């Protein structure tokens, strides 16, 4: 577990405004032993995430505030009524906290791996996310490979709302670190 300074803890408390933010385990070291490991992922295996994400206005408001988004379609109800959507919608990249919330420690939990590096993502958006939507994910282990001695893992995910509408497709790739045990084995092996 990572030890936070008093200053860091105060900042977290200051900015954790929503119900989900207060419940979310931001210290990814806490449950790391439960996360999927690169070597255990079987390509083609499907998963559905640990839970759903019910979108509340406070979730969108907090995201808009922290990203300093100034487009009125995301924060001003009167302006949003003049759009084709006729209501507030979430910014497209709001999908990012959604995926972390849903993953938990179940299928797709490898995205929380401490020390992982994000080399890039591909996301296609289909329907906007609205207040009241309940988002769920269906994911599939898409690809894993070693390149330049680093372990890459890609999942393909489809996000749908409570009406069964496709919200987004995401090909998420991370470079996952070797486990502590693997690193120790490499070090021990090098000493012989």
C-alpha positions as CSV (number, residue, x, y, z in Angstrom):
1,X,0.0,0.0,0.0
2,X,1.3,3.5,-0.8
3,X,1.6,5.9,2.1
4,X,0.2,9.3,1.3
5,X,1.4,12.5,2.7
6,X,-1.1,14.6,4.7
7,X,-1.0,17.2,1.9
8,X,-1.9,14.5,-0.7
9,X,-4.7,13.1,1.5
10,X,-6.2,16.6,2.0
11,X,-6.2,17.2,-1.8
12,X,-7.9,13.8,-2.4
13,X,-10.5,14.7,0.2
14,X,-11.0,18.1,-1.3
15,X,-11.6,16.8,-4.9
16,X,-13.5,13.6,-4.1
17,X,-17.0,15.0,-4.5
18,X,-19.2,12.3,-5.9
19,X,-20.5,9.1,-4.4
20,X,-18.4,7.0,-6.8
21,X,-15.2,9.0,-6.2
22,X,-15.6,8.5,-2.4
23,X,-16.1,4.8,-2.9
24,X,-13.4,4.2,-5.5
25,X,-10.2,2.6,-4.4
26,X,-7.6,4.9,-5.9
27,X,-4.7,3.1,-4.4
28,X,-4.2,0.4,-7.1
29,X,-1.7,-1.4,-4.9
30,X,-4.4,-2.5,-2.4
31,X,-5.9,-5.2,-4.6
32,X,-3.1,-5.9,-7.0
33,X,-2.8,-9.5,-6.1
34,X,-6.4,-10.0,-7.4
35,X,-5.8,-8.4,-10.8
36,X,-5.5,-10.4,-14.0
37,X,-1.8,-11.1,-14.9
38,X,-0.4,-10.9,-18.4
39,X,0.7,-14.5,-18.3
40,X,-2.8,-15.8,-17.3
41,X,-4.8,-14.0,-20.0
42,X,-6.0,-16.3,-22.7
43,X,-6.8,-14.5,-26.0
44,X,-10.4,-14.8,-27.0
45,X,-11.6,-15.0,-23.4
46,X,-14.6,-12.8,-22.7
47,X,-15.4,-10.9,-19.5
48,X,-18.2,-8.5,-18.5
49,X,-16.7,-6.3,-15.8
50,X,-17.5,-6.5,-12.1
51,X,-20.3,-3.9,-12.0
52,X,-22.2,-1.3,-14.1
53,X,-21.8,2.5,-14.0
54,X,-25.0,4.4,-13.4
55,X,-24.4,7.9,-14.7
56,X,-25.4,10.7,-12.4
57,X,-25.2,14.4,-13.1
58,X,-22.6,14.8,-10.3
59,X,-20.4,12.3,-12.2
60,X,-20.5,14.4,-15.4
61,X,-20.1,17.7,-13.4
62,X,-17.0,16.4,-11.5
63,X,-15.4,15.2,-14.8
64,X,-16.1,18.5,-16.5
65,X,-14.7,20.4,-13.6
66,X,-11.5,18.3,-13.3
67,X,-10.8,18.4,-17.0
68,X,-11.7,22.2,-17.2
69,X,-14.0,21.4,-20.1
70,X,-15.7,24.6,-21.3
71,X,-18.1,23.3,-23.9
72,X,-21.6,24.3,-22.7
73,X,-23.2,21.1,-24.1
74,X,-21.5,19.2,-21.2
75,X,-22.4,21.7,-18.4
76,X,-25.2,24.1,-19.2
77,X,-28.7,22.6,-19.5
78,X,-30.1,25.5,-21.5
79,X,-27.3,25.3,-24.1
80,X,-27.6,21.5,-24.2
81,X,-31.3,21.8,-25.0
82,X,-30.4,23.5,-28.3
83,X,-28.3,20.6,-29.5
84,X,-29.5,17.5,-31.4
85,X,-29.4,15.6,-28.0
86,X,-31.7,18.0,-26.3
87,X,-30.0,17.4,-22.9
88,X,-26.7,17.4,-21.2
89,X,-24.3,14.7,-22.4
90,X,-20.9,13.6,-21.0
91,X,-17.7,14.5,-22.8
92,X,-16.5,11.6,-25.0
93,X,-13.5,10.8,-22.8
94,X,-15.8,10.4,-19.8
95,X,-15.6,6.8,-20.9
96,X,-12.2,6.6,-19.1
97,X,-13.4,6.8,-15.5
98,X,-16.3,4.5,-16.5
99,X,-13.9,1.7,-17.5
100,X,-11.9,2.0,-14.3
101,X,-15.1,1.9,-12.2
102,X,-16.5,-1.1,-14.0
103,X,-13.3,-3.2,-14.1
104,X,-12.9,-3.5,-10.3
105,X,-10.8,-6.6,-9.5
106,X,-12.6,-8.8,-12.1
107,X,-12.3,-9.2,-15.8
108,X,-10.3,-6.3,-17.2
109,X,-8.7,-5.5,-13.9
110,X,-5.2,-5.6,-15.5
111,X,-5.8,-1.9,-16.4
112,X,-5.2,-1.1,-12.8
113,X,-1.8,-2.7,-12.7
114,X,0.6,-0.4,-10.8
115,X,3.5,0.6,-13.1
116,X,1.6,-0.1,-16.3
117,X,2.4,2.2,-19.3
118,X,-0.2,3.4,-21.7
119,X,1.2,3.3,-25.3
120,X,-2.1,4.3,-26.9
121,X,-5.8,3.5,-27.3
122,X,-8.2,3.4,-30.1
123,X,-11.8,4.4,-29.2
124,X,-14.8,4.7,-31.5
125,X,-17.8,6.6,-30.2
126,X,-21.4,5.8,-31.2
127,X,-23.9,7.2,-28.8
128,X,-23.4,10.0,-26.2
129,X,-23.5,9.2,-22.5
130,X,-26.4,10.9,-20.7
131,X,-27.5,11.3,-17.1
132,X,-29.4,8.2,-16.1
133,X,-27.6,5.9,-18.5
134,X,-26.4,2.6,-17.0
135,X,-23.2,1.6,-18.8
136,X,-21.9,-2.0,-18.9
137,X,-18.9,-3.5,-20.7
138,X,-18.4,-6.7,-22.6
139,X,-14.6,-7.2,-23.1
140,X,-12.5,-9.8,-24.9
141,X,-8.8,-10.5,-24.5
142,X,-7.8,-9.3,-28.0
143,X,-4.0,-9.6,-28.2
144,X,-0.9,-10.0,-26.1
145,X,2.7,-10.0,-27.2
146,X,6.3,-9.2,-26.2
147,X,8.0,-6.4,-28.1
148,X,11.5,-5.1,-27.2
149,X,11.3,-7.1,-24.0
150,X,8.1,-5.5,-22.8
151,X,4.7,-7.2,-22.3
152,X,1.8,-5.7,-24.2
153,X,-1.9,-6.6,-23.6
154,X,-4.9,-5.4,-25.6
155,X,-8.5,-5.9,-24.8
156,X,-11.4,-5.1,-27.1
157,X,-14.4,-3.7,-25.2
158,X,-17.9,-2.7,-26.2
159,X,-19.8,-0.2,-24.0
160,X,-23.6,-0.4,-24.1
161,X,-26.3,1.5,-22.2
162,X,-29.5,0.2,-20.6
163,X,-31.3,0.4,-24.0
164,X,-28.7,-2.0,-25.5
165,X,-27.3,0.8,-27.7
166,X,-23.6,0.7,-28.5
167,X,-22.0,3.7,-26.8
168,X,-18.3,3.0,-27.7
169,X,-15.8,0.5,-28.8
170,X,-12.4,0.5,-27.2
171,X,-9.1,-1.3,-28.0
172,X,-7.2,-0.6,-24.9
173,X,-3.5,-1.5,-24.7
174,X,-1.1,-1.3,-21.8
175,X,2.5,-2.4,-21.3
176,X,2.4,-4.4,-18.1
177,X,5.4,-4.7,-15.8
178,X,6.8,-8.0,-14.8
179,X,5.7,-9.2,-11.4
180,X,8.0,-8.8,-8.4
181,X,8.5,-12.5,-8.3
182,X,9.5,-12.6,-12.0
183,X,11.9,-9.7,-11.5
184,X,13.5,-11.4,-8.5
185,X,13.8,-14.6,-10.6
186,X,15.6,-12.7,-13.3
187,X,17.9,-11.1,-10.8
188,X,18.6,-14.4,-9.1
189,X,19.2,-16.1,-12.5
190,X,21.6,-13.4,-13.5
191,X,23.7,-13.9,-10.4
192,X,24.5,-17.6,-11.1
